[in-house]
Amino acid sequence: MQHTKRETRRAVHKSSAKAASSGSAPIKCVLMGLILSYGITTAGILLSAVLLNSGGLSGSPKQYVLLVMVIVVISVLAGSLLTAKKSASGGFKWALVMGVLYLAIRMLVSFGVNGTNLFVGNLVTEIVSTLGTAALGGILGGRRK
């Protein structure tokens, strides 16, 4: 079966386009996951602040820390699920990279706001919960049918 010149050019163009885009695809997936994660985190923290200011939330400082940790876990899970689903291969790996970047950015922002008082006693808990949630999202999102 012979191909016309036009069909041959299309096939070559498609294969070169796939090769060019496959290198940046995991980076794009990680960025999409980070954007989703920080969007959910921002919305959750803003909603919590509004509820706290209006009197809708009341409790101890430990309960507020727990609330922030729940928001972070939900946002990292959503971001790592998206990253793993969108990546062509190695979803677990890219979801874990997204979790590491999320944690690194969060630590830098926290250091900028709080100085050397970084997460105080919650540092190990933050690292384990963030990376564990990212790994779980990578496992669940990377499943192929």
DSSP file (Angstrom, degrees, kcal/mol; ACC not computed):
  #  RESIDUE AA STRUCTURE BP1 BP2  ACC     N-H-->O    O-->H-N    N-H-->O    O-->H-N    TCO  KAPPA ALPHA  PHI   PSI    X-CA   Y-CA   Z-CA
    1    1 A M              0   0    0      0, 0.0     2,-0.3     0, 0.0     0, 0.0   0.000 360.0 360.0 360.0 125.4    0.0    0.0    0.0
    2    2 A Q        -     0   0    0      1,-0.0     2,-0.4     0, 0.0     0, 0.0  -0.699 360.0-142.7 -98.0 146.5    1.5    3.3   -1.1
    3    3 A H        -     0   0    0     -2,-0.3     2,-0.1     1,-0.0    -1,-0.0  -0.805  17.6-122.8-103.2 146.7    1.1    6.6    0.7
    4    4 A T     >  -     0   0    0     -2,-0.4     4,-2.2     1,-0.1     5,-0.2  -0.371  30.3-106.5 -77.6 166.9    0.8    9.9   -1.0
    5    5 A K  H  > S+     0   0    0      1,-0.2     4,-2.5     2,-0.2     5,-0.2   0.893 120.9  53.5 -61.8 -38.8    3.2   12.7   -0.3
    6    6 A R  H  > S+     0   0    0      2,-0.2     4,-2.3     1,-0.2    -1,-0.2   0.923 109.0  47.4 -64.3 -44.8    0.6   14.5    1.8
    7    7 A E  H  > S+     0   0    0      2,-0.2     4,-2.4     1,-0.2    -1,-0.2   0.887 112.1  51.1 -63.3 -39.3   -0.1   11.4    4.0
    8    8 A T  H  X S+     0   0    0     -4,-2.2     4,-2.3     2,-0.2    -2,-0.2   0.921 110.2  48.9 -64.3 -43.7    3.6   10.9    4.5
    9    9 A R  H  X S+     0   0    0     -4,-2.5     4,-2.6     1,-0.2    -2,-0.2   0.902 111.0  50.5 -63.1 -40.3    4.1   14.5    5.5
   10   10 A R  H  X S+     0   0    0     -4,-2.3     4,-2.7     2,-0.2    -2,-0.2   0.922 110.6  48.9 -63.4 -44.0    1.2   14.3    7.9
   11   11 A A  H  X S+     0   0    0     -4,-2.4     4,-2.2     2,-0.2    -2,-0.2   0.909 113.6  46.3 -63.0 -42.1    2.5   11.2    9.6
   12   12 A V  H  X S+     0   0    0     -4,-2.3     4,-2.2     2,-0.2     5,-0.2   0.903 112.9  50.3 -66.1 -41.4    6.0   12.7    9.9
   13   13 A H  H  X S+     0   0    0     -4,-2.6     4,-2.2    -5,-0.2    -2,-0.2   0.914 111.2  48.5 -64.3 -43.1    4.5   15.9   11.3
   14   14 A K  H  X S+     0   0    0     -4,-2.7     4,-2.2     2,-0.2    -2,-0.2   0.911 112.4  47.7 -64.1 -42.7    2.4   14.0   13.9
   15   15 A S  H  X S+     0   0    0     -4,-2.2     4,-2.0     1,-0.2    -1,-0.2   0.885 113.6  46.9 -68.8 -36.9    5.3   11.9   15.1
   16   16 A S  H  X S+     0   0    0     -4,-2.2     4,-2.1     2,-0.2    -1,-0.2   0.856 111.1  52.5 -72.3 -32.9    7.6   14.9   15.4
   17   17 A A  H  X S+     0   0    0     -4,-2.2     4,-2.1    -5,-0.2    -2,-0.2   0.898 110.0  48.5 -67.2 -39.2    4.9   16.9   17.2
   18   18 A K  H  X S+     0   0    0     -4,-2.2     4,-1.9     1,-0.2    -2,-0.2   0.913 111.9  49.2 -64.5 -42.3    4.5   14.0   19.7
   19   19 A A  H  X S+     0   0    0     -4,-2.0     4,-0.6     1,-0.2    -2,-0.2   0.877 112.8  47.5 -65.7 -37.4    8.2   13.8   20.3
   20   20 A A  H  < S+     0   0    0     -4,-2.1     4,-0.5     1,-0.2     3,-0.3   0.873 116.7  42.1 -72.2 -36.2    8.5   17.5   20.9
   21   21 A S  H  X S+     0   0    0     -4,-2.1     4,-1.1     1,-0.2     3,-0.4   0.731  99.2  71.6 -85.4 -20.2    5.6   17.7   23.3
   22   22 A S  H  < S+     0   0    0     -4,-1.9    -1,-0.2     1,-0.2    -2,-0.1   0.794  93.0  57.0 -68.5 -26.2    6.3   14.6   25.3
   23   23 A G  T  < S+     0   0    0     -4,-0.6     4,-0.3    -3,-0.3    -1,-0.2   0.847 114.4  36.4 -71.9 -33.6    9.3   16.1   27.0
   24   24 A S  T  > S+     0   0    0     -4,-0.5     4,-2.3    -3,-0.4    -1,-0.2   0.541  95.3  87.9 -95.9  -7.8    7.3   19.1   28.4
   25   25 A A  H  X S+     0   0    0     -4,-1.1     4,-2.5     1,-0.2     5,-0.2   0.913  87.5  48.5 -61.2 -45.7    4.1   17.1   29.1
   26   26 A P  H  > S+     0   0    0      0, 0.0     4,-2.5     0, 0.0    -1,-0.2   0.893 111.5  51.0 -62.7 -36.3    5.1   16.0   32.6
   27   27 A I  H  > S+     0   0    0     -4,-0.3     4,-2.4     2,-0.2    -2,-0.2   0.918 110.6  48.9 -64.7 -42.0    6.2   19.5   33.6
   28   28 A K  H  X S+     0   0    0     -4,-2.3     4,-2.5     2,-0.2    -1,-0.2   0.902 111.0  50.6 -63.4 -41.0    2.8   20.8   32.3
   29   29 A C  H  X S+     0   0    0     -4,-2.5     4,-2.3     2,-0.2    -2,-0.2   0.910 110.5  48.8 -63.4 -42.7    1.0   18.1   34.3
   30   30 A V  H  X S+     0   0    0     -4,-2.5     4,-2.5     2,-0.2    -2,-0.2   0.912 112.0  48.8 -64.1 -42.7    2.9   19.0   37.5
   31   31 A L  H  X S+     0   0    0     -4,-2.4     4,-2.6     2,-0.2    -2,-0.2   0.901 110.2  51.0 -65.1 -40.0    2.2   22.7   37.0
   32   32 A M  H  X S+     0   0    0     -4,-2.5     4,-2.3     2,-0.2    -1,-0.2   0.914 111.5  48.4 -62.2 -41.9   -1.5   22.0   36.5
   33   33 A G  H  X S+     0   0    0     -4,-2.3     4,-2.7     2,-0.2    -2,-0.2   0.899 111.7  49.3 -64.1 -41.3   -1.5   19.9   39.7
   34   34 A L  H  X S+     0   0    0     -4,-2.5     4,-2.9     2,-0.2     5,-0.3   0.911 110.5  50.3 -64.4 -42.2    0.2   22.7   41.6
   35   35 A I  H  X S+     0   0    0     -4,-2.6     4,-2.0     2,-0.2    -2,-0.2   0.928 113.1  45.9 -62.8 -44.4   -2.2   25.3   40.3
   36   36 A L  H  X S+     0   0    0     -4,-2.3     4,-2.5     2,-0.2     5,-0.2   0.934 113.6  49.8 -62.8 -45.2   -5.2   23.2   41.3
   37   37 A S  H  X S+     0   0    0     -4,-2.7     4,-2.5     1,-0.2    -2,-0.2   0.932 114.0  43.2 -60.8 -47.6   -3.6   22.4   44.8
   38   38 A Y  H  X S+     0   0    0     -4,-2.9     4,-2.5     2,-0.2    -1,-0.2   0.800 111.4  56.0 -72.4 -26.3   -2.9   26.0   45.6
   39   39 A G  H  X S+     0   0    0     -4,-2.0     4,-2.4    -5,-0.3    -2,-0.2   0.931 111.4  42.9 -65.9 -45.2   -6.3   27.1   44.3
   40   40 A I  H  X S+     0   0    0     -4,-2.5     4,-2.7     2,-0.2    -2,-0.2   0.903 114.7  50.9 -66.5 -41.1   -8.0   24.8   46.6
   41   41 A T  H  X S+     0   0    0     -4,-2.5     4,-2.6    -5,-0.2     5,-0.2   0.936 111.8  47.2 -61.1 -46.4   -5.7   25.7   49.5
   42   42 A T  H  X S+     0   0    0     -4,-2.5     4,-2.7     1,-0.2     5,-0.2   0.933 113.7  47.2 -62.0 -47.0   -6.3   29.4   48.9
   43   43 A A  H  X S+     0   0    0     -4,-2.4     4,-2.5     1,-0.2    -1,-0.2   0.913 113.9  48.2 -62.0 -42.9  -10.1   29.0   48.7
   44   44 A G  H  X S+     0   0    0     -4,-2.7     4,-2.3     2,-0.2    -2,-0.2   0.906 113.4  46.0 -65.1 -42.3  -10.1   26.8   51.8
   45   45 A I  H  X S+     0   0    0     -4,-2.6     4,-2.4    -5,-0.2    -2,-0.2   0.911 113.8  49.0 -68.3 -41.6   -8.0   29.2   53.8
   46   46 A L  H  X S+     0   0    0     -4,-2.7     4,-2.4    -5,-0.2    -2,-0.2   0.919 112.0  48.7 -64.0 -42.8  -10.0   32.2   52.7
   47   47 A L  H  X S+     0   0    0     -4,-2.5     4,-2.5    -5,-0.2    -2,-0.2   0.910 111.9  49.7 -62.0 -41.7  -13.3   30.5   53.6
   48   48 A S  H  X S+     0   0    0     -4,-2.3     4,-2.5     1,-0.2    -2,-0.2   0.902 110.4  50.3 -63.5 -40.6  -11.9   29.5   57.0
   49   49 A A  H  X S+     0   0    0     -4,-2.4     4,-2.5     2,-0.2    -2,-0.2   0.903 111.1  48.3 -65.2 -40.8  -10.8   33.1   57.6
   50   50 A V  H  X S+     0   0    0     -4,-2.4     4,-2.3     2,-0.2     6,-0.3   0.931 113.6  46.9 -65.0 -44.3  -14.3   34.5   56.7
   51   51 A L  H  X>S+     0   0    0     -4,-2.5     5,-1.9     1,-0.2     6,-1.5   0.879 113.3  49.1 -64.5 -37.6  -16.0   31.9   58.9
   52   52 A L  H  <5S+     0   0    0     -4,-2.5     3,-0.5     4,-0.2    -2,-0.2   0.905 112.8  47.3 -66.7 -42.0  -13.6   32.7   61.7
   53   53 A N  H  <5S+     0   0    0     -4,-2.5    -2,-0.2     1,-0.2    -1,-0.2   0.856 113.1  48.1 -68.9 -35.5  -14.1   36.5   61.4
   54   54 A S  H  <5S-     0   0    0     -4,-2.3    -1,-0.2    -5,-0.2    -2,-0.2   0.568 117.5-109.6 -83.5  -7.5  -17.9   36.1   61.2
   55   55 A G  T  <5S+     0   0    0     -4,-0.7    -3,-0.2    -3,-0.5    -4,-0.1   0.493  85.9 121.6  93.0   4.3  -18.0   33.9   64.3
   56   56 A G  S   <S+     0   0    0     -5,-1.9     2,-0.4    -6,-0.3    -4,-0.2   0.744  72.3  49.4 -71.6 -23.0  -19.0   30.8   62.3
   57   57 A L        +     0   0    0     -6,-1.5     2,-0.4    -9,-0.1    -2,-0.2  -0.951  64.7 166.6-116.0 135.7  -15.8   29.0   63.6
   58   58 A S        +     0   0    0     -2,-0.4     2,-0.3     2,-0.0    -6,-0.0  -0.993  22.9  97.1-144.8 144.6  -14.8   28.8   67.1
   59   59 A G        -     0   0    0     -2,-0.4    -2,-0.0     4,-0.0     0, 0.0  -0.983  65.3 -52.1 165.6-172.5  -12.2   26.6   68.8
   60   60 A S    >>  -     0   0    0     -2,-0.3     4,-1.4     1,-0.1     3,-0.5  -0.427  51.2-106.5 -87.5 164.1   -8.7   26.3   70.0
   61   61 A P  H 3> S+     0   0    0      0, 0.0     4,-2.0     0, 0.0     5,-0.2   0.837 120.5  59.3 -58.6 -32.4   -5.6   27.1   68.0
   62   62 A K  H 3> S+     0   0    0      1,-0.2     4,-2.1     2,-0.2     5,-0.1   0.868 102.4  52.7 -65.1 -34.6   -4.9   23.3   67.7
   63   63 A Q  H <> S+     0   0    0     -3,-0.5     4,-2.1     2,-0.2    -1,-0.2   0.858 107.5  51.6 -68.0 -34.2   -8.3   22.9   66.0
   64   64 A Y  H  X S+     0   0    0     -4,-1.4     4,-2.3     2,-0.2    -2,-0.2   0.881 108.3  51.3 -69.1 -37.5   -7.3   25.6   63.5
   65   65 A V  H  X S+     0   0    0     -4,-2.0     4,-2.3     2,-0.2    -2,-0.2   0.916 110.4  49.4 -62.9 -42.3   -4.0   23.8   62.8
   66   66 A L  H  X S+     0   0    0     -4,-2.1     4,-2.2     2,-0.2    -2,-0.2   0.894 109.1  52.7 -62.7 -40.5   -6.0   20.7   62.2
   67   67 A L  H  X S+     0   0    0     -4,-2.1     4,-2.1     2,-0.2    -2,-0.2   0.915 109.9  47.9 -61.5 -43.7   -8.4   22.6   59.8
   68   68 A V  H  X S+     0   0    0     -4,-2.3     4,-2.5     1,-0.2    -1,-0.2   0.898 110.4  51.9 -64.4 -40.1   -5.4   23.8   57.8
   69   69 A M  H  X S+     0   0    0     -4,-2.3     4,-2.5     2,-0.2    -1,-0.2   0.882 108.7  50.5 -65.2 -37.0   -3.9   20.4   57.6
   70   70 A V  H  X S+     0   0    0     -4,-2.2     4,-2.4     2,-0.2    -1,-0.2   0.912 110.7  49.6 -65.4 -42.1   -7.3   19.0   56.3
   71   71 A I  H  X S+     0   0    0     -4,-2.1     4,-2.4     2,-0.2    -2,-0.2   0.917 111.9  48.7 -61.8 -43.4   -7.4   21.7   53.7
   72   72 A V  H  X S+     0   0    0     -4,-2.5     4,-2.8     2,-0.2     5,-0.3   0.914 110.6  50.1 -64.1 -43.7   -3.8   20.9   52.7
   73   73 A V  H  X S+     0   0    0     -4,-2.5     4,-2.3     1,-0.2    -2,-0.2   0.926 112.4  47.2 -62.4 -44.5   -4.5   17.1   52.5
   74   74 A I  H  X S+     0   0    0     -4,-2.4     4,-2.2     1,-0.2    -1,-0.2   0.922 114.9  46.2 -62.2 -44.0   -7.6   17.7   50.3
   75   75 A S  H  X S+     0   0    0     -4,-2.4     4,-2.4     2,-0.2    -2,-0.2   0.900 113.6  47.1 -69.8 -39.7   -5.7   20.1   48.0
   76   76 A V  H  X S+     0   0    0     -4,-2.8     4,-2.7     2,-0.2     5,-0.2   0.888 111.8  51.9 -68.3 -37.9   -2.6   17.9   47.6
   77   77 A L  H  X S+     0   0    0     -4,-2.3     4,-2.2    -5,-0.3    -2,-0.2   0.929 112.0  45.9 -62.6 -44.8   -4.8   14.9   46.9
   78   78 A A  H  X S+     0   0    0     -4,-2.2     4,-2.2    -5,-0.2    -2,-0.2   0.928 115.2  46.9 -64.5 -44.4   -6.7   16.7   44.2
   79   79 A G  H  X S+     0   0    0     -4,-2.4     4,-2.4     1,-0.2    -2,-0.2   0.890 113.6  46.9 -65.9 -39.8   -3.5   18.1   42.6
   80   80 A S  H  X S+     0   0    0     -4,-2.7     4,-2.5     2,-0.2    -1,-0.2   0.855 110.3  53.2 -73.3 -33.2   -1.7   14.8   42.7
   81   81 A L  H  X S+     0   0    0     -4,-2.2     4,-2.4    -5,-0.2    -2,-0.2   0.934 112.0  45.9 -61.4 -45.5   -4.7   12.9   41.2
   82   82 A L  H  X S+     0   0    0     -4,-2.2     4,-2.4     2,-0.2     5,-0.2   0.925 113.1  49.7 -63.4 -44.7   -4.8   15.5   38.4
   83   83 A T  H  X S+     0   0    0     -4,-2.4     4,-1.7     1,-0.2    -2,-0.2   0.925 113.3  45.7 -60.6 -46.0   -1.0   15.2   37.8
   84   84 A A  H  < S+     0   0    0     -4,-2.5    -1,-0.2     1,-0.2    -2,-0.2   0.885 114.1  48.4 -67.2 -38.6   -1.1   11.4   37.7
   85   85 A K  H  < S+     0   0    0     -4,-2.4    -1,-0.2    -5,-0.2    -2,-0.2   0.882 114.4  45.4 -69.1 -37.6   -4.1   11.3   35.4
   86   86 A K  H  < S+     0   0    0     -4,-2.4     2,-0.2    -5,-0.2    -1,-0.2   0.752  93.2  90.5 -80.5 -24.1   -2.7   13.8   33.0
   87   87 A S  S  < S-     0   0    0     -4,-1.7     4,-0.2    -5,-0.2     3,-0.1  -0.526  72.2-141.2 -76.3 139.7    0.8   12.4   32.8
   88   88 A A  S    S-     0   0    0     -2,-0.2     2,-0.3     1,-0.2    -1,-0.1   0.891  80.2  -2.1 -68.5 -40.0    1.3    9.8   30.0
   89   89 A S  S    S+     0   0    0      1,-0.1    -1,-0.2     2,-0.0     5,-0.1  -0.981 119.1  37.6-148.4 157.6    3.5    7.6   32.1
   90   90 A G     >  +     0   0    0     -2,-0.3     4,-2.3    -3,-0.1     5,-0.2   0.884  58.9 164.1  70.1  39.1    5.0    7.6   35.6
   91   91 A G  H  > S+     0   0    0      1,-0.2     4,-2.3     2,-0.2     5,-0.2   0.869  72.7  52.3 -57.8 -40.0    2.0    9.1   37.2
   92   92 A F  H  > S+     0   0    0      2,-0.2     4,-2.2     1,-0.2    -1,-0.2   0.930 110.2  48.3 -61.7 -45.6    3.2    8.2   40.7
   93   93 A K  H  > S+     0   0    0      1,-0.2     4,-2.1     2,-0.2    -2,-0.2   0.923 114.1  44.8 -62.0 -46.2    6.6    9.8   40.2
   94   94 A W  H  X S+     0   0    0     -4,-2.3     4,-2.2     2,-0.2    -1,-0.2   0.840 111.3  53.3 -71.4 -32.3    5.1   13.0   38.8
   95   95 A A  H  X S+     0   0    0     -4,-2.3     4,-2.0    -5,-0.2    -1,-0.2   0.888 109.6  49.1 -66.6 -38.0    2.5   13.2   41.6
   96   96 A L  H  X S+     0   0    0     -4,-2.2     4,-2.4     2,-0.2    -2,-0.2   0.888 109.3  51.9 -67.9 -38.4    5.3   12.9   44.1
   97   97 A V  H  X S+     0   0    0     -4,-2.1     4,-2.6     2,-0.2    -2,-0.2   0.914 108.8  51.5 -60.8 -42.7    7.3   15.6   42.4
   98   98 A M  H  X S+     0   0    0     -4,-2.2     4,-2.5     1,-0.2    -2,-0.2   0.905 109.7  49.9 -60.6 -41.3    4.2   17.8   42.6
   99   99 A G  H  X S+     0   0    0     -4,-2.0     4,-2.4     2,-0.2    -2,-0.2   0.895 110.2  49.5 -64.6 -40.7    3.9   17.1   46.3
  100  100 A V  H  X S+     0   0    0     -4,-2.4     4,-2.7     2,-0.2    -2,-0.2   0.924 113.2  46.7 -64.2 -44.1    7.6   17.9   46.9
  101  101 A L  H  X S+     0   0    0     -4,-2.6     4,-2.7     2,-0.2     5,-0.3   0.900 111.0  52.3 -65.3 -40.1    7.2   21.2   45.0
  102  102 A Y  H  X S+     0   0    0     -4,-2.5     4,-2.4    -5,-0.2    -2,-0.2   0.939 113.0  44.8 -58.5 -47.3    4.0   22.0   46.9
  103  103 A L  H  X S+     0   0    0     -4,-2.4     4,-2.5     2,-0.2    -2,-0.2   0.908 112.7  50.8 -65.2 -42.6    5.7   21.4   50.2
  104  104 A A  H  X S+     0   0    0     -4,-2.7     4,-2.3     2,-0.2    -2,-0.2   0.923 112.9  45.4 -62.6 -44.6    8.8   23.4   49.2
  105  105 A I  H  X S+     0   0    0     -4,-2.7     4,-2.5     1,-0.2     5,-0.2   0.913 113.1  50.8 -65.3 -41.8    6.8   26.4   48.0
  106  106 A R  H  X S+     0   0    0     -4,-2.4     4,-2.5    -5,-0.3    -2,-0.2   0.893 110.6  49.2 -63.7 -39.2    4.7   26.3   51.2
  107  107 A M  H  X S+     0   0    0     -4,-2.5     4,-2.8     2,-0.2    -1,-0.2   0.910 110.6  50.5 -66.2 -41.5    7.8   26.2   53.4
  108  108 A L  H  X S+     0   0    0     -4,-2.3     4,-2.2     2,-0.2    -2,-0.2   0.919 112.9  45.6 -62.9 -42.7    9.3   29.1   51.5
  109  109 A V  H  X S+     0   0    0     -4,-2.5     4,-2.0     2,-0.2    -2,-0.2   0.918 113.9  49.1 -65.7 -42.9    6.1   31.2   52.0
  110  110 A S  H  X S+     0   0    0     -4,-2.5     4,-3.4     1,-0.2     5,-0.4   0.892 110.9  50.1 -63.6 -39.4    5.9   30.1   55.6
  111  111 A F  H  X S+     0   0    0     -4,-2.8     4,-1.9     1,-0.2    -1,-0.2   0.896 110.0  51.3 -65.1 -39.1    9.5   31.1   56.2
  112  112 A G  H  < S+     0   0    0     -4,-2.2    -2,-0.2    -5,-0.2    -1,-0.2   0.854 119.6  35.4 -65.2 -34.6    8.9   34.5   54.5
  113  113 A V  H  < S+     0   0    0     -4,-2.0    -2,-0.2    -5,-0.1    -3,-0.2   0.904 131.2  27.4 -85.0 -45.5    5.9   35.1   56.8
  114  114 A N  H >< S-     0   0    0     -4,-3.4     3,-1.1     1,-0.3     2,-0.2   0.531  90.1-148.4 -98.9  -7.7    7.0   33.5   60.0
  115  115 A G  T 3< S-     0   0    0     -4,-1.9    -1,-0.3    -5,-0.4    -2,-0.1  -0.545  72.5 -12.8  72.4-138.0   10.8   33.8   59.8
  116  116 A T  T 3  S+     0   0    0     -2,-0.2     2,-1.7     1,-0.2    -1,-0.2   0.533 115.0  91.9 -77.3  -4.6   12.7   31.0   61.5
  117  117 A N    <   +     0   0    0     -3,-1.1     2,-0.6    -6,-0.1    -1,-0.2  -0.348  62.7 174.0 -84.8  55.9    9.5   29.8   63.3
  118  118 A L        -     0   0    0     -2,-1.7     5,-0.2     1,-0.2    -7,-0.1  -0.560  68.5 -40.0 -77.5 110.4    8.8   27.4   60.4
  119  119 A F  S >  S-     0   0    0     -2,-0.6     3,-3.2     3,-0.1    -1,-0.2   0.475  83.3-145.8  54.1   1.6    5.8   25.2   61.1
  120  120 A V  G >  S-     0   0    0      1,-0.3     3,-0.6     2,-0.2    -2,-0.1  -0.155  73.5  -3.9  41.6-109.2    7.2   25.0   64.7
  121  121 A G  G 3  S+     0   0    0      1,-0.2     4,-0.3     2,-0.1    -1,-0.3   0.463 126.8  70.4 -89.5  -0.1    6.4   21.5   66.0
  122  122 A N  G <>  +     0   0    0     -3,-3.2     4,-2.9     1,-0.2     5,-0.2   0.318  63.1 104.2-100.0   8.8    4.4   20.4   62.9
  123  123 A L  H <> S+     0   0    0     -3,-0.6     4,-2.4     1,-0.2     5,-0.2   0.924  84.5  42.2 -60.6 -49.0    7.3   20.1   60.4
  124  124 A V  H  > S+     0   0    0     -3,-0.2     4,-2.7     1,-0.2     5,-0.3   0.914 115.9  50.2 -65.3 -42.0    7.5   16.3   60.4
  125  125 A T  H  > S+     0   0    0     -4,-0.3     4,-2.6     1,-0.2     5,-0.3   0.907 111.0  49.7 -61.7 -42.1    3.8   15.9   60.4
  126  126 A E  H  X S+     0   0    0     -4,-2.9     4,-2.4     2,-0.2     5,-0.3   0.921 112.7  46.6 -62.6 -45.4    3.5   18.4   57.5
  127  127 A I  H  X S+     0   0    0     -4,-2.4     4,-2.4    -5,-0.2     5,-0.3   0.947 116.0  44.0 -64.1 -48.8    6.2   16.6   55.5
  128  128 A V  H  X S+     0   0    0     -4,-2.7     4,-2.4     1,-0.2     5,-0.2   0.925 116.8  45.3 -64.7 -45.4    4.7   13.1   56.0
  129  129 A S  H  X S+     0   0    0     -4,-2.6     4,-2.0    -5,-0.3    -1,-0.2   0.905 115.9  45.8 -68.4 -39.7    1.1   14.1   55.4
  130  130 A T  H  X S+     0   0    0     -4,-2.4     4,-2.2    -5,-0.3    -2,-0.2   0.955 119.1  39.2 -68.3 -49.7    1.9   16.1   52.3
  131  131 A L  H  X S+     0   0    0     -4,-2.4     4,-2.3    -5,-0.3    -2,-0.2   0.869 116.2  51.9 -70.8 -35.1    4.2   13.6   50.7
  132  132 A G  H  X S+     0   0    0     -4,-2.4     4,-2.2    -5,-0.3    -1,-0.2   0.902 111.4  47.1 -65.0 -40.6    2.0   10.6   51.8
  133  133 A T  H  X S+     0   0    0     -4,-2.0     4,-2.6    -5,-0.2    -2,-0.2   0.895 111.6  50.8 -67.6 -40.0   -1.1   12.3   50.3
  134  134 A A  H  X S+     0   0    0     -4,-2.2     4,-2.1     2,-0.2    -2,-0.2   0.901 110.8  49.1 -63.9 -40.1    0.8   13.0   47.1
  135  135 A A  H  X S+     0   0    0     -4,-2.3     4,-2.2     2,-0.2    -2,-0.2   0.914 111.1  49.5 -64.9 -42.3    1.9    9.4   46.8
  136  136 A L  H  X S+     0   0    0     -4,-2.2     4,-2.7     1,-0.2     5,-0.3   0.919 111.2  49.2 -62.4 -44.1   -1.6    8.2   47.4
  137  137 A G  H  X S+     0   0    0     -4,-2.6     4,-2.7     1,-0.2     5,-0.2   0.872 110.3  51.8 -62.6 -36.5   -3.0   10.5   44.7
  138  138 A G  H  X S+     0   0    0     -4,-2.1     4,-1.4     2,-0.2    -1,-0.2   0.880 111.4  46.6 -66.6 -38.4   -0.3    9.3   42.4
  139  139 A I  H  < S+     0   0    0     -4,-2.2     4,-0.4     2,-0.2    -2,-0.2   0.945 118.4  40.6 -67.8 -48.4   -1.2    5.7   43.0
  140  140 A L  H >< S+     0   0    0     -4,-2.7     3,-0.6     1,-0.2    -2,-0.2   0.882 119.7  44.4 -69.7 -38.5   -4.9    6.3   42.6
  141  141 A G  H 3< S+     0   0    0     -4,-2.7    -1,-0.2    -5,-0.3    -2,-0.2   0.733 106.8  60.1 -79.0 -21.6   -4.6    8.7   39.7
  142  142 A G  T 3< S+     0   0    0     -4,-1.4    -1,-0.2    -5,-0.2     2,-0.2   0.513  75.2 116.2 -85.8  -4.5   -2.1    6.6   37.8
  143  143 A R    <   -     0   0    0     -3,-0.6     2,-0.4    -4,-0.4    -3,-0.0  -0.457  50.1-159.7 -67.1 131.7   -4.3    3.5   37.5
  144  144 A R              0   0    0     -2,-0.2    -2,-0.1     1,-0.1    -1,-0.0  -0.917 360.0 360.0-114.1 140.1   -5.1    2.7   33.9
  145  145 A K              0   0    0     -2,-0.4    -1,-0.1     0, 0.0    -2,-0.0   0.443 360.0 360.0 -91.4 360.0   -8.1    0.6   32.8
